[in-house]
Amino acid sequence: MSKREVGLIVKGSDILTRVEKSIEIKAQPEKVWEMLAFDRLLEWEEGYKRDFKSVEYTSEVRTHKDKYRVGASAHGTPKKQEKCDLEITESLENEKITYRLYNRGNVLVTYILEPIEEGTKFAYVVEYEMPWSILGKLLEILFFRRQLEKVWERSLENLKSILGEIV
């Protein structure tokens, strides 16, 4: 499994943490793309499986493609913690989809699909900002982020396991 991590990104006066993980999956980008719909996240994404009972669209979905369009939105019904709302901000079919998580701080998630000879290279990019001081940022780097990285790595393995034999 290929993994790349890009540390801290400074945008203006904000410090965002950016983490990128990637994996190669023996499935065509079209099959991987299908798993990126909000209502499919509970099947493979560990953080959603851990925190939510369900993730349901709040925007109108008339066709399958409506699930992936910019502006599509969903609501996560929590098991214990606070609710979470999601909204797609960028979408290039079978290539890239980005969504923002609301009510969880400043979080942006991007999935990038790149066709390769054996299937798809799938990158999972998360940029987030927590409302902490610089000292808090250092603690976040040392402890909190490590836990999140493990969750993201398990998510990638789940996705690969589900799709790995589809070529």
KENU-652356 format. One record per residue (C-alpha): x, y, z; residue in three letters; residue number from 1. Coordinates in Angstrom, 1 decimal. Each point is the difference from the previous one (the first is absolute). Example, Ala and Ser with C-alpha at 12.3 -4.5 7.8 and 13.67 -1.06 7.14 Angstrom:
BEGIN
<r x="12.3" y="-4.5" z="7.8" type="Ala" seq="1"/>
<r x="1.4" y="3.4" z="-0.7" type="Ser" seq="2"/>
This chain:
BEGIN
<r x="0.0" y="0.0" z="0.0" type="Met" seq="1"/>
<r x="1.3" y="3.4" z="-1.0" type="Ser" seq="2"/>
<r x="-0.3" y="2.7" z="2.7" type="Lys" seq="3"/>
<r x="0.9" y="3.7" z="-0.2" type="Arg" seq="4"/>
<r x="-0.5" y="2.6" z="2.7" type="Glu" seq="5"/>
<r x="0.3" y="3.7" z="-0.4" type="Val" seq="6"/>
<r x="0.3" y="1.7" z="3.4" type="Gly" seq="7"/>
<r x="-1.3" y="3.5" z="0.8" type="Leu" seq="8"/>
<r x="-1.2" y="2.4" z="-2.6" type="Ile" seq="9"/>
<r x="-0.2" y="3.7" z="0.7" type="Val" seq="10"/>
<r x="-2.8" y="2.0" z="-1.6" type="Lys" seq="11"/>
<r x="0.0" y="3.5" z="1.1" type="Gly" seq="12"/>
<r x="0.0" y="-0.1" z="3.8" type="Ser" seq="13"/>
<r x="-1.6" y="-3.4" z="0.2" type="Asp" seq="14"/>
<r x="2.0" y="-3.2" z="0.4" type="Ile" seq="15"/>
<r x="-1.7" y="-3.0" z="-1.6" type="Leu" seq="16"/>
<r x="1.2" y="-3.5" z="0.4" type="Thr" seq="17"/>
<r x="0.0" y="-2.0" z="-3.2" type="Arg" seq="18"/>
<r x="0.3" y="-3.8" z="-0.1" type="Val" seq="19"/>
<r x="0.0" y="-2.1" z="-3.1" type="Glu" seq="20"/>
<r x="-0.2" y="-3.8" z="-0.2" type="Lys" seq="21"/>
<r x="-0.2" y="-2.0" z="-3.2" type="Ser" seq="22"/>
<r x="-0.5" y="-3.6" z="-1.0" type="Ile" seq="23"/>
<r x="-0.1" y="-2.0" z="-3.3" type="Glu" seq="24"/>
<r x="-3.3" y="-1.9" z="-0.5" type="Ile" seq="25"/>
<r x="-0.6" y="-2.6" z="-2.7" type="Lys" seq="26"/>
<r x="-3.2" y="1.6" z="-1.2" type="Ala" seq="27"/>
<r x="-0.7" y="2.5" z="-2.7" type="Gln" seq="28"/>
<r x="-0.6" y="3.7" z="1.1" type="Pro" seq="29"/>
<r x="-3.7" y="-0.3" z="-0.9" type="Glu" seq="30"/>
<r x="-0.4" y="-2.7" z="2.6" type="Lys" seq="31"/>
<r x="1.9" y="1.9" z="2.7" type="Val" seq="32"/>
<r x="-2.0" y="3.1" z="-0.8" type="Trp" seq="33"/>
<r x="-3.2" y="-1.8" z="0.8" type="Glu" seq="34"/>
<r x="1.2" y="-0.5" z="3.6" type="Met" seq="35"/>
<r x="0.6" y="3.7" z="0.5" type="Leu" seq="36"/>
<r x="-3.7" y="0.9" z="0.2" type="Ala" seq="37"/>
<r x="-0.9" y="1.3" z="3.5" type="Phe" seq="38"/>
<r x="-2.5" y="-2.9" z="0.6" type="Asp" seq="39"/>
<r x="2.8" y="-2.5" z="-0.7" type="Arg" seq="40"/>
<r x="2.6" y="1.4" z="2.4" type="Leu" seq="41"/>
<r x="-1.2" y="-2.2" z="2.9" type="Leu" seq="42"/>
<r x="1.0" y="-3.0" z="-2.0" type="Glu" seq="43"/>
<r x="3.7" y="0.7" z="0.1" type="Trp" seq="44"/>
<r x="0.9" y="3.3" z="1.8" type="Glu" seq="45"/>
<r x="1.0" y="-0.9" z="3.5" type="Glu" seq="46"/>
<r x="-0.7" y="3.5" z="1.5" type="Gly" seq="47"/>
<r x="-3.5" y="0.0" z="-1.3" type="Tyr" seq="48"/>
<r x="-0.6" y="-3.6" z="1.1" type="Lys" seq="49"/>
<r x="1.2" y="0.9" z="3.5" type="Arg" seq="50"/>
<r x="-1.9" y="3.2" z="0.4" type="Asp" seq="51"/>
<r x="-3.2" y="-0.2" z="-2.0" type="Phe" seq="52"/>
<r x="-3.1" y="-2.1" z="-0.1" type="Lys" seq="53"/>
<r x="-0.8" y="1.2" z="-3.5" type="Ser" seq="54"/>
<r x="1.0" y="2.6" z="-2.7" type="Val" seq="55"/>
<r x="-2.9" y="1.1" z="-2.1" type="Glu" seq="56"/>
<r x="-0.4" y="2.5" z="-2.8" type="Tyr" seq="57"/>
<r x="-1.7" y="3.3" z="0.9" type="Thr" seq="58"/>
<r x="0.2" y="1.3" z="-3.6" type="Ser" seq="59"/>
<r x="-2.3" y="-1.3" z="-2.7" type="Glu" seq="60"/>
<r x="1.2" y="-3.1" z="-1.7" type="Val" seq="61"/>
<r x="-1.9" y="-0.8" z="-3.2" type="Arg" seq="62"/>
<r x="2.7" y="-1.8" z="-1.8" type="Thr" seq="63"/>
<r x="3.1" y="-2.0" z="1.1" type="His" seq="64"/>
<r x="2.2" y="2.9" z="-1.3" type="Lys" seq="65"/>
<r x="-1.7" y="2.4" z="2.4" type="Asp" seq="66"/>
<r x="1.8" y="-1.7" z="2.9" type="Lys" seq="67"/>
<r x="3.3" y="1.3" z="-1.4" type="Tyr" seq="68"/>
<r x="-0.9" y="3.5" z="-1.2" type="Arg" seq="69"/>
<r x="1.4" y="3.2" z="1.5" type="Val" seq="70"/>
<r x="-2.4" y="1.1" z="2.7" type="Gly" seq="71"/>
<r x="-1.3" y="-3.4" z="0.9" type="Ala" seq="72"/>
<r x="-0.3" y="-0.2" z="3.7" type="Ser" seq="73"/>
<r x="-0.6" y="-2.6" z="2.7" type="Ala" seq="74"/>
<r x="-0.5" y="-0.3" z="3.7" type="His" seq="75"/>
<r x="1.7" y="-2.5" z="2.3" type="Gly" seq="76"/>
<r x="-2.1" y="-1.2" z="2.9" type="Thr" seq="77"/>
<r x="2.4" y="-0.5" z="2.9" type="Pro" seq="78"/>
<r x="0.3" y="-3.0" z="2.3" type="Lys" seq="79"/>
<r x="1.2" y="2.2" z="2.9" type="Lys" seq="80"/>
<r x="1.7" y="3.2" z="-1.1" type="Gln" seq="81"/>
<r x="-1.2" y="3.0" z="-1.8" type="Glu" seq="82"/>
<r x="-1.8" y="-0.1" z="-3.4" type="Lys" seq="83"/>
<r x="2.0" y="0.6" z="-3.1" type="Cys" seq="84"/>
<r x="-1.0" y="1.5" z="-3.3" type="Asp" seq="85"/>
<r x="1.8" y="-0.6" z="-3.3" type="Leu" seq="86"/>
<r x="0.0" y="1.9" z="-3.3" type="Glu" seq="87"/>
<r x="1.8" y="-0.7" z="-3.2" type="Ile" seq="88"/>
<r x="2.1" y="3.0" z="-1.1" type="Thr" seq="89"/>
<r x="1.8" y="-1.5" z="-3.1" type="Glu" seq="90"/>
<r x="-0.8" y="-3.0" z="-2.2" type="Ser" seq="91"/>
<r x="1.7" y="-1.4" z="-3.1" type="Leu" seq="92"/>
<r x="-1.6" y="-3.3" z="-0.8" type="Glu" seq="93"/>
<r x="2.2" y="-3.0" z="0.6" type="Asn" seq="94"/>
<r x="3.0" y="2.3" z="0.7" type="Glu" seq="95"/>
<r x="-0.5" y="2.2" z="3.1" type="Lys" seq="96"/>
<r x="-2.6" y="0.9" z="2.6" type="Ile" seq="97"/>
<r x="0.3" y="2.5" z="2.9" type="Thr" seq="98"/>
<r x="-2.4" y="0.6" z="2.8" type="Tyr" seq="99"/>
<r x="-0.1" y="2.2" z="3.1" type="Arg" seq="100"/>
<r x="-1.0" y="-1.3" z="3.4" type="Leu" seq="101"/>
<r x="-2.0" y="2.5" z="2.0" type="Tyr" seq="102"/>
<r x="-0.4" y="-0.1" z="3.8" type="Asn" seq="103"/>
<r x="3.4" y="-1.8" z="0.3" type="Arg" seq="104"/>
<r x="2.3" y="3.0" z="-0.2" type="Gly" seq="105"/>
<r x="1.5" y="1.0" z="-3.3" type="Asn" seq="106"/>
<r x="0.4" y="-3.3" z="-1.9" type="Val" seq="107"/>
<r x="0.3" y="-0.6" z="-3.7" type="Leu" seq="108"/>
<r x="0.2" y="-3.5" z="-1.4" type="Val" seq="109"/>
<r x="1.2" y="-0.8" z="-3.6" type="Thr" seq="110"/>
<r x="0.0" y="-3.3" z="-1.7" type="Tyr" seq="111"/>
<r x="2.2" y="-0.2" z="-3.1" type="Ile" seq="112"/>
<r x="-0.2" y="-2.9" z="-2.5" type="Leu" seq="113"/>
<r x="2.8" y="-0.7" z="-2.4" type="Glu" seq="114"/>
<r x="-0.3" y="-2.8" z="-2.6" type="Pro" seq="115"/>
<r x="3.0" y="-2.3" z="0.1" type="Ile" seq="116"/>
<r x="0.8" y="-3.2" z="-1.9" type="Glu" seq="117"/>
<r x="-1.3" y="-2.3" z="2.9" type="Glu" seq="118"/>
<r x="-3.1" y="2.1" z="0.8" type="Gly" seq="119"/>
<r x="-0.1" y="3.3" z="2.0" type="Thr" seq="120"/>
<r x="2.4" y="1.9" z="2.2" type="Lys" seq="121"/>
<r x="-2.3" y="1.5" z="2.6" type="Phe" seq="122"/>
<r x="1.1" y="3.0" z="2.1" type="Ala" seq="123"/>
<r x="-1.8" y="1.1" z="3.2" type="Tyr" seq="124"/>
<r x="0.9" y="3.6" z="0.9" type="Val" seq="125"/>
<r x="-1.2" y="1.7" z="3.1" type="Val" seq="126"/>
<r x="0.7" y="3.6" z="0.9" type="Glu" seq="127"/>
<r x="-1.2" y="1.2" z="3.4" type="Tyr" seq="128"/>
<r x="0.4" y="2.7" z="2.5" type="Glu" seq="129"/>
<r x="-0.8" y="-0.4" z="3.6" type="Met" seq="130"/>
<r x="-0.6" y="3.1" z="2.2" type="Pro" seq="131"/>
<r x="3.2" y="-0.4" z="2.0" type="Trp" seq="132"/>
<r x="3.0" y="2.1" z="0.8" type="Ser" seq="133"/>
<r x="3.5" y="-0.7" z="-1.4" type="Ile" seq="134"/>
<r x="0.7" y="-2.3" z="3.0" type="Leu" seq="135"/>
<r x="-3.2" y="-1.8" z="-0.7" type="Gly" seq="136"/>
<r x="1.1" y="-0.4" z="-3.6" type="Lys" seq="137"/>
<r x="3.2" y="-1.7" z="1.1" type="Leu" seq="138"/>
<r x="-2.0" y="-2.4" z="2.3" type="Leu" seq="139"/>
<r x="-2.4" y="-0.7" z="-2.9" type="Glu" seq="140"/>
<r x="3.0" y="-0.9" z="-2.2" type="Ile" seq="141"/>
<r x="1.4" y="-2.3" z="2.6" type="Leu" seq="142"/>
<r x="-3.1" y="-1.8" z="1.2" type="Phe" seq="143"/>
<r x="-3.4" y="0.8" z="-1.6" type="Phe" seq="144"/>
<r x="1.1" y="-0.2" z="-3.6" type="Arg" seq="145"/>
<r x="1.6" y="-3.4" z="0.5" type="Arg" seq="146"/>
<r x="-3.3" y="-1.4" z="1.1" type="Gln" seq="147"/>
<r x="-1.8" y="1.5" z="-3.0" type="Leu" seq="148"/>
<r x="2.7" y="-1.4" z="-2.4" type="Glu" seq="149"/>
<r x="-0.7" y="-3.5" z="1.3" type="Lys" seq="150"/>
<r x="-3.7" y="0.5" z="-0.6" type="Val" seq="151"/>
<r x="0.7" y="1.2" z="-3.6" type="Trp" seq="152"/>
<r x="2.4" y="-2.9" z="-0.7" type="Glu" seq="153"/>
<r x="-2.7" y="-2.5" z="1.2" type="Arg" seq="154"/>
<r x="-2.5" y="1.8" z="-2.2" type="Ser" seq="155"/>
<r x="2.3" y="-0.4" z="-3.1" type="Leu" seq="156"/>
<r x="0.5" y="-3.7" z="0.8" type="Glu" seq="157"/>
<r x="-3.8" y="-0.4" z="0.3" type="Asn" seq="158"/>
<r x="-0.6" y="1.6" z="-3.3" type="Leu" seq="159"/>
<r x="2.7" y="-2.2" z="-1.6" type="Lys" seq="160"/>
<r x="-1.5" y="-3.1" z="1.5" type="Ser" seq="161"/>
<r x="-3.5" y="0.8" z="-1.3" type="Ile" seq="162"/>
<r x="1.2" y="1.0" z="-3.5" type="Leu" seq="163"/>
<r x="3.3" y="-1.9" z="-0.3" type="Gly" seq="164"/>
<r x="-1.2" y="-2.8" z="-2.3" type="Glu" seq="165"/>
<r x="-2.1" y="2.2" z="-2.3" type="Ile" seq="166"/>
<r x="2.1" y="0.9" z="-3.1" type="Val" seq="167"/>
